[in-house]
Amino acid sequence: MKAAIIRKFGSPDVFEITDVLIPKPNKNQLLVRVFASGINPIDWKQRKGNHRFILGSPFPIILGYDVCAEVVEIGLNISKFKTGDIVFGVLNNKYGGALAEYALGTEECFALAPRNIRFDQAAAFPMVSITVLQALRDKANLKEGQTILINGASGGVGHIAIQMAKIFRAKVIAVSSNRNQSFVESFEPNQFIDYTKTDLLKLKDKVDVFFDVAGTYSFLKCKHLLNDGGVYINTLPRLKILVHKLFQIFSRGKKVKTLLMKHSNSDLEQISSWISQGKLRVEIDETFNLNNISAAHDYAQKGHNKGKNVVIIN
Ligand SMILES: NC(=O)c1ccc[n+]([C@@H]2O[C@H](COP(=O)([O-])OP(=O)(O)OC[C@H]3O[C@@H](n4cnc5c(N)ncnc54)[C@H](OP(=O)(O)O)[C@@H]3O)[C@@H](O)[C@H]2O)c1
């Protein structure tokens, strides 16, 4: 099968398009034929070698987690899916493996893809949507009428967060640069703030949830912006957060939380249902083919996309 592999960590130029063997599913895995893969920051961070101390360097590596794909073979223990099913999901192999014509994942990775959207759109949804759902529901416990500020509202996670917070009937303050203002406003947040003109730390009104998608703040810097009992969440697990947790003690019930997405096909089913009802849409910024994977990573790692970037594979 055709795959984009890396034989060393480094710049976007390290990709090589080559033929490799189609992987064999074990009894708990599905083999899927990949139509498209959404790019996430974790992909280019791993290409640079950021996770090599945790995940090792098992070269040649096939990167990429998000897929929309067709099930072509199932292991003995698979009961939720059958061959021919069109699924979307987040692969759970060490470095993913989505940038190839075929890939493996366990049942937990997938749900049936919504039928009312294209395959490239389905491939763009999984990681960012599960992340947002787990952040708003499990970490923030976001309630109707509460106010959430989303810092980094124009990117993959951010533009889904605006929409999902509205599904939770929260009031949304969306923060991005003015370059992306009209894009962000198309999702109808209650308020828009341009971070190039406004210092968030000087805002007068307090919020219940500060979702720091861009990771440019910290609990210590912005806890004065939280209502009593409010939550600061980021998506960048760091040791520093442990120190900040100590300051929760003096913070009138305010909490600092960090989120690491967990695979969950029931969460994907919930997301699929919202997509089918027209409550969630994904915006594709740029589309690339597998031969242009270096250009795709180069663009994505600039970190100023509107929504998602997708690689078409089959
Ligand atoms: N822990 C997890 O499980 C998990 C899961 C998914 C994602 N993440 C992490 O979440 C982060 C965001 O992911 P993503 O997919 O949304 O990335 P992305 O699509 O690359 O979006 C980044 C966004 O950040 C905004 N931004 C850049 N600098 C900013 C600043 N100074 N202030 C406010 N916004 C700024 C950009 O908007 P402008 O162009 O307007 O500046 C851009 O739209 C990444 O670090 C990713 O690794 C973690």
The ligand as an SDF file (V2000), in Angstrom:
LIG
                    3D

 48 52  0  0  0  0  0  0  0  0999 V2000
   -4.7030   17.1550   24.8650 N   0  0  0  0  0  0  0  0  0  0  0  0
   -5.4360   16.7370   23.8680 C   0  0  0  0  0  0  0  0  0  0  0  0
   -6.0470   15.6590   23.9200 O   0  0  0  0  0  0  0  0  0  0  0  0
   -5.5640   17.6140   22.6470 C   0  0  0  0  0  0  0  0  0  0  0  0
   -6.4590   17.2840   21.6260 C   0  0  0  0  0  0  0  0  0  0  0  0
   -6.5830   18.1420   20.5340 C   0  0  0  0  0  0  0  0  0  0  0  0
   -5.7940   19.2920   20.4780 C   0  0  0  0  0  0  0  0  0  0  0  0
   -4.9080   19.5480   21.4800 N   0  0  0  0  0  0  0  0  0  0  0  0
   -4.0580   20.7660   21.4400 C   0  0  0  0  0  0  0  0  0  0  0  0
   -4.9180   21.9070   21.3770 O   0  0  0  0  0  0  0  0  0  0  0  0
   -4.2290   22.9450   20.7120 C   0  0  0  0  0  0  0  0  0  0  0  0
   -5.1450   23.5330   19.6360 C   0  0  0  0  0  0  0  0  0  0  0  0
   -5.4230   22.5540   18.6610 O   0  0  0  0  0  0  0  0  0  0  0  0
   -6.1340   22.9680   17.3100 P   0  0  0  0  0  0  0  0  0  0  0  0
   -6.4000   21.7260   16.5540 O   0  0  0  0  0  0  0  0  0  0  0  0
   -7.2710   23.8830   17.5610 O   0  0  0  0  0  0  0  0  0  0  0  0
   -4.9430   23.8150   16.6120 O   0  0  0  0  0  0  0  0  0  0  0  0
   -5.0060   24.7220   15.3080 P   0  0  0  0  0  0  0  0  0  0  0  0
   -6.1030   24.2650   14.4260 O   0  0  0  0  0  0  0  0  0  0  0  0
   -3.6280   24.7820   14.7820 O   0  0  0  0  0  0  0  0  0  0  0  0
   -5.4690   26.1750   15.8120 O   0  0  0  0  0  0  0  0  0  0  0  0
   -4.6910   27.0110   16.5080 C   0  0  0  0  0  0  0  0  0  0  0  0
   -5.4720   28.3270   16.6650 C   0  0  0  0  0  0  0  0  0  0  0  0
   -4.8230   29.0260   17.7120 O   0  0  0  0  0  0  0  0  0  0  0  0
   -5.0010   30.3870   17.4520 C   0  0  0  0  0  0  0  0  0  0  0  0
   -3.9330   31.1680   18.0620 N   0  0  0  0  0  0  0  0  0  0  0  0
   -2.6130   31.1850   17.7450 C   0  0  0  0  0  0  0  0  0  0  0  0
   -1.9690   32.0600   18.5520 N   0  0  0  0  0  0  0  0  0  0  0  0
   -2.9270   32.5820   19.3870 C   0  0  0  0  0  0  0  0  0  0  0  0
   -2.8990   33.5160   20.4670 C   0  0  0  0  0  0  0  0  0  0  0  0
   -1.7590   34.1240   20.8420 N   0  0  0  0  0  0  0  0  0  0  0  0
   -4.0440   33.7900   21.1210 N   0  0  0  0  0  0  0  0  0  0  0  0
   -5.2110   33.1940   20.7550 C   0  0  0  0  0  0  0  0  0  0  0  0
   -5.3050   32.3040   19.7410 N   0  0  0  0  0  0  0  0  0  0  0  0
   -4.1640   32.0040   19.0790 C   0  0  0  0  0  0  0  0  0  0  0  0
   -4.9840   30.5650   15.9550 C   0  0  0  0  0  0  0  0  0  0  0  0
   -5.8660   31.6080   15.6520 O   0  0  0  0  0  0  0  0  0  0  0  0
   -5.3710   32.9610   14.9130 P   0  0  0  0  0  0  0  0  0  0  0  0
   -4.9620   32.5500   13.5310 O   0  0  0  0  0  0  0  0  0  0  0  0
   -6.5770   33.8150   14.9520 O   0  0  0  0  0  0  0  0  0  0  0  0
   -4.2040   33.4680   15.7040 O   0  0  0  0  0  0  0  0  0  0  0  0
   -5.4260   29.1960   15.4210 C   0  0  0  0  0  0  0  0  0  0  0  0
   -6.6560   29.2710   14.8000 O   0  0  0  0  0  0  0  0  0  0  0  0
   -2.9300   22.3460   20.1510 C   0  0  0  0  0  0  0  0  0  0  0  0
   -1.8680   22.6730   21.0100 O   0  0  0  0  0  0  0  0  0  0  0  0
   -3.1940   20.8470   20.2200 C   0  0  0  0  0  0  0  0  0  0  0  0
   -2.0110   20.0820   20.3260 O   0  0  0  0  0  0  0  0  0  0  0  0
   -4.7850   18.7420   22.5520 C   0  0  0  0  0  0  0  0  0  0  0  0
  1  2  1  0
  2  3  2  0
  2  4  1  0
  4  5  1  0
  4 48  2  0
  5  6  2  0
  6  7  1  0
  7  8  2  0
  8  9  1  0
  8 48  1  0
  9 10  1  0
  9 46  1  0
 10 11  1  0
 11 12  1  0
 11 44  1  0
 12 13  1  0
 13 14  1  0
 14 15  2  0
 14 16  1  0
 14 17  1  0
 17 18  1  0
 18 19  2  0
 18 20  1  0
 18 21  1  0
 21 22  1  0
 22 23  1  0
 23 24  1  0
 23 42  1  0
 24 25  1  0
 25 26  1  0
 25 36  1  0
 26 27  1  0
 26 35  1  0
 27 28  2  0
 28 29  1  0
 29 30  1  0
 29 35  2  0
 30 31  1  0
 30 32  2  0
 32 33  1  0
 33 34  2  0
 34 35  1  0
 36 37  1  0
 36 42  1  0
 37 38  1  0
 38 39  2  0
 38 40  1  0
 38 41  1  0
 42 43  1  0
 44 45  1  0
 44 46  1  0
 46 47  1  0
M  CHG  2   8   1  16  -1
M  END
$$$$
